[in-house]
Amino acid sequence: MTAFLFTGGRFLDPRQDELRDGIEVLVEDDRVKEVSDCPIQSASVTRIALGGRTLMPGLIAAHLHVFLNEVNVAALDAVPLTLLAINGSVALQKSLMRGFTSVRDTAAATSVSRPRSSRD
């Protein structure tokens, strides 16, 4: 079991009108197990001091161009698929660092196919 205890930050509860200070959050495996304004006691947790940063639920981006991120779609034909994949991974990393934990790729990366050309 993997457990993390987040302390020393501000907590965004979407049901509240403002950020809350002094909240501790215990996460075990893939579940939030406890949220408390009192110290949480738990054995063998990895403590993460937030240093005043804000802890919040993950955001969902419903419109993100992960794979086909060029406005000029014709220009994408000259870009190798490996470079498109690398650019997509960078876009996903940036999204994660902004707080987005779920994304919907509006360019349909899983169903993209390009016609074979003389270069292939």
C-alpha positions as CSV (number, residue, x, y, z in Angstrom):
1,M,0.0,0.0,0.0
2,T,1.3,3.5,-0.9
3,A,0.2,6.3,1.4
4,F,0.8,10.1,1.3
5,L,0.0,12.7,3.9
6,F,-0.2,16.2,2.5
7,T,0.3,18.9,5.2
8,G,1.1,22.6,5.5
9,G,-0.9,23.9,2.5
10,R,-4.2,25.4,1.6
11,F,-7.1,23.2,0.6
12,L,-9.6,23.9,-2.1
13,D,-12.9,22.3,-1.3
14,P,-15.3,23.0,-4.3
15,R,-18.2,23.0,-1.8
16,Q,-16.7,25.9,0.1
17,D,-16.5,29.6,-0.9
18,E,-12.8,30.0,0.1
19,L,-9.6,28.2,0.5
20,R,-9.0,26.5,3.9
21,D,-5.7,26.5,5.8
22,G,-4.5,23.9,8.3
23,I,-6.1,20.9,6.4
24,E,-4.3,17.6,6.2
25,V,-5.2,15.1,3.5
26,L,-4.3,11.3,3.6
27,V,-4.2,9.5,0.3
28,E,-3.9,5.7,0.3
29,D,-3.2,4.0,-3.1
30,D,-5.7,5.7,-5.4
31,R,-8.2,7.0,-2.8
32,V,-8.5,10.0,-0.5
33,K,-8.9,8.3,2.8
34,E,-9.2,11.3,5.2
35,V,-9.4,15.1,5.1
36,S,-9.1,16.8,8.5
37,D,-8.4,20.1,10.2
38,C,-6.7,18.1,13.0
39,P,-3.4,16.2,12.6
40,I,-3.8,12.9,11.0
41,Q,-1.9,9.9,12.5
42,S,-0.9,7.2,10.1
43,A,1.9,4.7,10.2
44,S,4.4,4.5,7.3
45,V,3.2,7.4,5.2
46,T,5.2,9.6,3.0
47,R,4.7,13.1,4.3
48,I,4.6,15.9,1.7
49,A,4.9,19.4,3.1
50,L,3.1,21.7,0.7
51,G,4.7,24.9,1.9
52,G,1.6,27.0,1.5
53,R,0.7,25.7,-2.0
54,T,-2.9,24.8,-2.8
55,L,-4.1,21.2,-2.9
56,M,-7.2,20.7,-4.9
57,P,-9.1,18.0,-6.8
58,G,-7.9,17.3,-10.3
59,L,-9.3,19.4,-13.1
60,I,-10.7,18.0,-16.3
61,A,-9.8,19.5,-19.7
62,A,-12.5,18.7,-22.2
63,H,-10.8,20.4,-25.1
64,L,-7.1,19.8,-25.6
65,H,-5.1,19.2,-28.7
66,V,-2.5,16.7,-27.5
67,F,-1.4,15.0,-30.7
68,L,-2.4,17.4,-33.5
69,N,-1.3,20.7,-31.9
70,E,-0.6,22.6,-35.1
71,V,-3.1,25.1,-36.5
72,N,-2.0,24.4,-40.1
73,V,-3.1,20.8,-40.4
74,A,-1.4,20.5,-43.8
75,A,2.0,21.2,-42.2
76,L,1.5,18.2,-39.9
77,D,1.9,15.9,-42.8
78,A,5.6,16.6,-42.9
79,V,6.1,16.0,-39.1
80,P,7.2,12.5,-38.1
81,L,4.8,10.6,-35.9
82,T,7.5,10.3,-33.3
83,L,7.9,14.0,-33.0
84,L,4.1,14.4,-32.7
85,A,4.2,11.9,-29.9
86,I,7.0,13.8,-28.1
87,N,5.1,17.1,-28.5
88,G,2.0,15.4,-27.2
89,S,3.8,14.1,-24.1
90,V,5.1,17.6,-23.4
91,A,1.6,19.0,-23.7
92,L,0.3,16.4,-21.3
93,Q,3.1,17.1,-18.7
94,K,2.3,20.8,-18.9
95,S,-1.4,20.1,-18.4
96,L,-0.6,17.9,-15.4
97,M,1.5,20.7,-13.8
98,R,-1.5,23.1,-14.3
99,G,-3.7,20.7,-12.2
100,F,-5.4,18.8,-15.0
101,T,-5.5,15.1,-14.2
102,S,-8.0,14.1,-16.9
103,V,-8.0,15.3,-20.5
104,R,-10.1,14.7,-23.6
105,D,-8.0,15.0,-26.8
106,T,-10.2,16.8,-29.3
107,A,-7.9,15.8,-32.2
108,A,-8.6,12.1,-31.5
109,A,-5.1,10.9,-31.1
110,T,-6.1,7.3,-30.7
111,S,-7.9,7.3,-34.0
112,V,-5.5,9.4,-36.1
113,S,-4.3,7.8,-39.3
114,R,-2.4,9.5,-42.1
115,P,-2.5,8.4,-45.7
116,R,0.8,6.7,-46.7
117,S,3.0,8.9,-48.9
118,S,6.1,8.3,-50.9
119,R,8.1,9.2,-47.8
120,D,6.9,6.2,-45.8
